[in-house]
Amino acid sequence: MSLFLYIDHPTALHRLNPIVKVLGMLCFFVAAFVTQAPAAALPVAVAMCGLITAARAWRNVWRLRVLFVMVFIMTFIIWTLFFRGGVPFFSWGPLHVSTAALRFALGMAIKLDTFLGVGIVFLSTTKIEEFAYALTRVGMPYKLGFTMTLAFRLVPVFLDSAATVVQAQRCRGFNFDEGNLLQRMRRYVPVIVPVFMGALRRADGMAMALEARGFQANTQRSTFEHFTFRRSDALALLMAIAVAVAYVVLASLGYTSVPAV
């Protein structure tokens, strides 16, 4: 199974200009960020589900289904118990639960899952090279953009290295599944050492490779791929900006918040 989330499909979202994808993702983040009420957060979540369907990325959502469920459940529980506002209908010591708390908790849970879903759409439709291209074109310094995209490259590599070490230990008769949860977690401690040492070797080799290719040179960087800005890109960007602006206006008017009464 591939550790990368990019899915190569000939969809309209895949064909968008990388700059439009980055700006569109930011617009959806803004729209979701300014919402608190479930009724306001739900349309953004529905739009996110539509984008996942358009990108044919439900496979990645299924791969991360545990993360989606845990984020939703833990966010809902935490904000339900610790939201201060509203008339509580249940109290136990310092914990109070009110109708306003339930509404706020549900809105926050939908918001965080929306963040995660929008990120899944972006990573499912955008290559790392396209992401780096977009970051440099919107004005981000090349070194900073390269560092950000490097994280997307190295995390799957380190996870693959860890999986290889675990499989090698299993072949040698080391059982990672014995005992309770704490004992099983302790059994994974020896895996950290070879993975960490491998990471250091990779970092050293990458540093030498970058120096050999003139990474520190203060010159204008060129790219292998060039993307044109088409009418479909302009339409998609205008729609994303319209969504963000509409939600910011609604938030400023108080329509997306949960009253703490």
N, C-alpha and C positions, 0 to 999 in steps of 0.2 A: 504494500500500500504506500502510495506516495505521501511524503510528509508535507509537501507543498499544497497550497489551497487553490492554485490557479487551475482552471479547467478550460481546455481549448475547445471552445464551441463558436460557431459562426453566428453569434447573436448581435443584435443592434448595440447592446451595451459593450460588447467586446470591441466593436468597431469605432466607438467614440474616441475622440482625442483624449490622451492621458490627462491633459490639463483640465478638461471638462470633468473627468472622473474625480480628480482630486478636489476641485472646487465644488462639485456636486455633493461629494461625501461631506465636505465641511458644511454645506448648506443644510443637509439633513441632520448633521450633528447639532447645529444651531437650533433648528426647529424642535428637535427632541429635547435639547437642553433647557429651553425656556418653558417647558410644560411641566405641570405638576398634577393636574386633574386627569383622571383616567379617560374622560371623554375627549380631552384635548390630545392626549398622548396616543390614543387608539388610532386615529386617522394616519399618523406618521408610521405606526407599526404596520397598518394595513398596506400603506404604500411601500414599505420595506419588503413585505411579503410579496407584493407584486413585482418588485425589482428582482427578488430572488427567483421567482418563477420565470421572469424574462431572461435572466442570466443562466437559467437551468442549473442553479447552484444548490438545490435542496440536498444533494449528496453531501456537501460540506456541512450543511446544517445538521444532518443526521450524524455525521462524524463527531460533531461538537454538541450533541443533544444533551449530554450530561452537564456540560458547562451552562447551556441555556437554562436548564431546569434548576440547577443549583443557584445560579445568579438570581433567578426569579424568586425562588422560595426564600433564600436567605435575605434578600432585600425586603421582601414583603414582611417577613417575621421581625426583622430589626426595626424597620420604620413603624410597624404596628405597635411595638412595645415602647418605643422611645420617642415617638412624636408627641410634642407638647402642644395641645390645642384641642378644642372641642370638649363637650361634656362626656366624661367617661361613663360607660355602662358596665365596665368591669375593672376592678382594682385589686391588686395584690402587692402590698408593700409599695415599693417605688414605681411599680409598673402600672400603667393606666392604658386602657384601650377605649377609644372613642370612634364614632362614625367618621369623623374627620381624619383620624389616624388611619383607618382602613382605606379611605379614599386616597390619602396621600401615599400610603404604602403601595397600593395597587398602581398608582401613577408612576412612582419611582421604579417599580419592578418592570413595568412596560417600557419605561424610558431606557433603562440599562440594557434590556434585551434588544431594544431597537438599536442602540449603539453597537452592540455586538453583531446584529444582523446586517447593518449597513457596512461594517467592516468586512463581514464575510462576502458581501456583494462586491466590494472593491477588490479584495484579494482574489476572488474567483474570476474576475474579468480583466485584471491588470497584471502584466508581467513586471518583474522587478526592474527590468531595463526601462519600461514605460514609466514606472513610478519615479525613477531617478531623473528621467527626461523632464517629467512634469515639475518636479521640485526645482530643478535648475531654471526652467523657463518662467516660473513664477517669482524668481528673484532670490531663491535660497542659495547661499554659497555652495560651491561644488563639494567642498570637503564635508560640510554638514549634511548635505543631501546624500553623499556617498555613505556616511556613517549610519544614517537612518536606514537606508536600503540594505546596508550590510547586515543589520540585525535580522532582517527577513531571510537572508541567505544562510546565516550561521546557525540560527536556532534549530532549523530542521537538521542541519548537519550534526550538531551536538546531540540532538535526540536520537538520530540514527546511530551515532557512536555509542551512546548509552545502551541502546537496544542490542547492538552487536556484543557489547561486553556482558550484558545479562544473558544472552543466548550462549555465549562461550562458557559462562559460569554454570549454566544449566547443563551443558554437555559434560561438564566435569563433575556432575552429581550434586551441585549446590542447589538446595531447594529454597526458593524465595517465598513459598506459600505456607510454611509451617509456623505455628504459633498464633498468637493474637495480633491485633493490628500494630501495636508498638513493636513487637518482636519482628514482624515482617518489615517494618520500616527500618529497623536497625540492620537487617540483612542487606539492605540496599546501600549502606554506608560504604562498604569496600568498592562499590561501583564508581563512587565519586572520584577516587584517586586516579584510575586510568583515564577517565573522561576528562578530568581537569588537566592531567599531563598532556593528553592529546590536544586539548584546547590551546595550551601554551605552545605546543609545537606548531599548530596551525596558525596561531597568531604571529609567531616569529617568522614562519615561511611566508605568510601574507605580507608582513611588513617589508621583508626583503624584496618580494615580487613588486610591491607598489613603488618602492624606492627605485628599483631597476627600470620601471616604466615612467619615471618622472612625476610621481604623484605630488611632490612638493613644488613642482615648477609653477611659477606665477604667470601662466599663459592662458589664453582663451581655450576652453575645452570644446572639443567637437564631439559629435555623436554619430553613431553608425546609422541610426534610424531617424527619419524625419517625418513628422506628422502634419497633415494639412488640417485647417480649420474649415469644416464644411457647414452647410446649412443645418443639417441634423445636429451638429455639435452646438450651434448657436441656439437652436430650439430647446435642446435638453438643458443647456446652461440657464436659459431664461426661465424655464419651468422650475428648476431647482432654486434659483434666486427668488422667484415669486413665492415659493413655499416658505423659505426662510424669512422673507420680509413679512409675509402675512402672519406668521407665528410670533415674530417679534412685536408687531403691532398689537396682536391680540394679547400678548403677555403684558405689554405696557398699559393696556386697558383693564387688565386684571381678569381676563376671561379664561386664562389657562392655569390659574392658581387655585389652591384649596384653602378656603377661609378657615382660619384657626379659631373657630368659635364653636 
